[in-house]
Amino acid sequence: MIEAAGRLYEHNAPAARLYMTTTHFLMTRHLDTQLLHTGSPAFDPDTGVAPVNVPTVRTSTVRFASTDAFAQVMQRRRAGERIPSYGRQGMATHQALQDAIALLEGGSRCFLTPSGVSAISLAFLALVKPGDHVLVPDSVYGPVRKLDRSILRRLGIDVEYYPPGAAASDIRLRPNTRLLYIESPGSLLFEMQDLPALASLARAQGATVVADNTWGAGYLYRPLALGADISVVAATKYIAGHSDVMMGAVVAADAELAARLDDTHYALGLTVGADEASLALRGMRTLPVRLAQHQRNLEAVLPFLARHPGVARLWCPAWPEDPGHELWRRDCQGANGLLSISLNTTDVMAARRFVDALALFGIGYSWGGYESLVSLVEPADLAAHSAYAGSQPVVRLHIGLEHADDLIADLRQAFAAAGLE
Ligand SMILES: *Cc1c(COP(=O)(O)O)cnc(C)c1O
């Protein structure tokens, strides 16, 4: 079902690969194969033995063999090599993860941050200056509005929200529009955006296109290949995949943007722990098989929900009746476990009974782990989405890796418990 599994991707092998075997032989293999083998530790030259996994290298600083070695490292760093000279940059574990995420996204360089939100903030702060205008879809992940209100506004940056469904010809860039932000599909209602059309509009005006690719995790959706300049991903979700890591990543398409991100990343002092990097790398090895199973379960649950009288509407671009379905077919290589439903009621108490009655879906934010989750979407969050018109409560579901029959049975009994039949 997921076509990405059958595609070949090429990537630019990043220059420095300390502690790792060369991966040139991987470059023509399928992405799934590359994800399993990238970063493989080199054999010990003495014994010819190597571990399977990249070691977790925890360190706050690095030691240099001599002042001469120190001087040479500094010189090579100035020439653009990624040799660690201090703990904040991380060592083999970080480098392997950065390379793997750059590989996934098809970018030139990846920067790790302590959360998805910090990755978004890094991208904005690397690109904008006072007086700039920025366009953000109204379907954007909620905390981006907080970044706007708490920091961007104070810096004199004018953020304008546009409808994600607008045709590119209806979007007005200004002479000072520096950044066009895209989140496709959007948060909560999964509105698809025409990234290639928006990117060519932005390019004509010299604006940089930043895409939040948390939904696609670099595997189901490839913003850089579709025209974005920077891809941002919350590795917290599908990349780590087990609800036990907070992490973000920013991937630049080219070296010039990478240099700007590098400076801001350094100035903000962003870093992640080696244990987190190790867990994220471990999660990424199974990203393709987990996503394929999330999609199979989603495909089992969608028709059940579509036929259920308790459901007024499905929000999921993989569903043929969704307004974003054509763009999803064109631009995505599959689906994950995410969907929302508008309930067939205006009674918020019935919605709360439905959510409370679910036994297998944990109530909570986030998604992308192996487990099912549910959240009753706040009406204030929906009011900000131009795609939403109505008064029916919306429930977001993350379809996990439990057996689909059990998930459907759980949903069925919860509708009954809520009187939504
Ligand atoms: C969760 C999420 C983020 C933020 O990730 P955190 O690691 O929780 O900070 C960013 N964008 C989207 C679309 C998300 O769903």
The ligand as a Gaussian input file, in Angstrom:
#p B3LYP/6-31G(d) Opt

LIG

0 1
 C        3.692000      17.314000      18.110000
 C        3.935000      18.221000      16.983000
 C        4.962000      19.155000      17.026000
 C        5.798000      19.412000      18.261000
 O        6.532000      18.342000      18.714000
 P        7.026000      18.269000      20.246000
 O        8.154000      17.315000      20.167000
 O        5.857000      17.785000      21.023000
 O        7.464000      19.632000      20.662000
 C        5.174000      19.954000      15.916000
 N        4.396000      19.841000      14.820000
 C        3.399000      18.954000      14.750000
 C        2.573000      18.887000      13.507000
 C        3.123000      18.123000      15.824000
 O        2.101000      17.274000      15.744000

